[in-house]
Amino acid sequence: MLFRSEDGTPVAAGTTVEIQGQKDPTFAGFGGEVFINNLISMTRLVVKAGSGDCLAEIEPDVLDAGPLPRLGPIRCTMKRM
């Protein structure tokens, strides 16, 4: 899965990605690429970017792309406090 920040640039390699319903986070690789195991419908993610938390949702129809799909780019939006 490819993640982009609000301005369209890839999230930085090493950025923490928290997945709703999963205990352990994962991390972005080069080009904003993230492997997420066991996606469920309407998965919510929090990308812990240096400039603040960024939120993204994976829609159910995206999950019909096969057993190991290459999804994205998925743009996340900054979390407003």
N, C-alpha and C positions, 0 to 999 in steps of 0.2 A: 504494500500500500504506500502511495506517495503522499506526503503531507506538505502543504504550503501554508505559510503565515498569511495574515490578512493582506499584506502587500504583494502576495504571489510568489515570494522567494521561498525556496525549500527551507524547512526547519533545519537547524544546525545538527551535524553529526554529534551524537552523545546526548542529545536532548531527551529527557525522561518523558515517557508517555504512560499515563495511568489509564487503565481500561476498567470501566464500570463492571463490577461483578467479579473481577480477578484480583487476587491478593497481591501478586508481584507485578511491578511495572515492567515495561520493555523500554528500549532505547532506539532513537533514530540513527540510521546509518547515513552514509554519504548520499547527497541528493534528496534528503528527507524521506528515505525509504525505511519503512517499519514493517516488521513481520508480526502479525497478531494471530495467535492461536485461538481456535474455537470461537469464531465470531458468531454472535446471535443477532436476531433481528433488532433493529434500532439500538445499536451499540453506541454508547457515549464515551468519549475519550477526553482527557485533559492533557494537553501538551504543555510541559513546564518549560517554557522558553525564558531566556534571559530577561526579556522585556516584560514578562508577566505570563499568567496562565492563558492558554488559548484553548477554546472548546471546539469539538467537532462531533458530528453524529454520522453514523453509517446507516443509510436507509435500507430497509428490508429488500427492496428490489435489486440493490447492488450485490446482495449476498447470493443471488442466483447465478453468479458468473462462473461457477464450477468449484471443484475441490481446492484448488490453489490459485485463485485469481490474482492478477496484478491490477489493483484498483487505484484509481486516482488520475490526476492529482485531486486531493481533497483539501479544500481550504478551511482553515479554522478561524474563528473569530475571537478577539480578545475578550476576556472575562471582565465585565464592568462591575466595579464595586459601588 
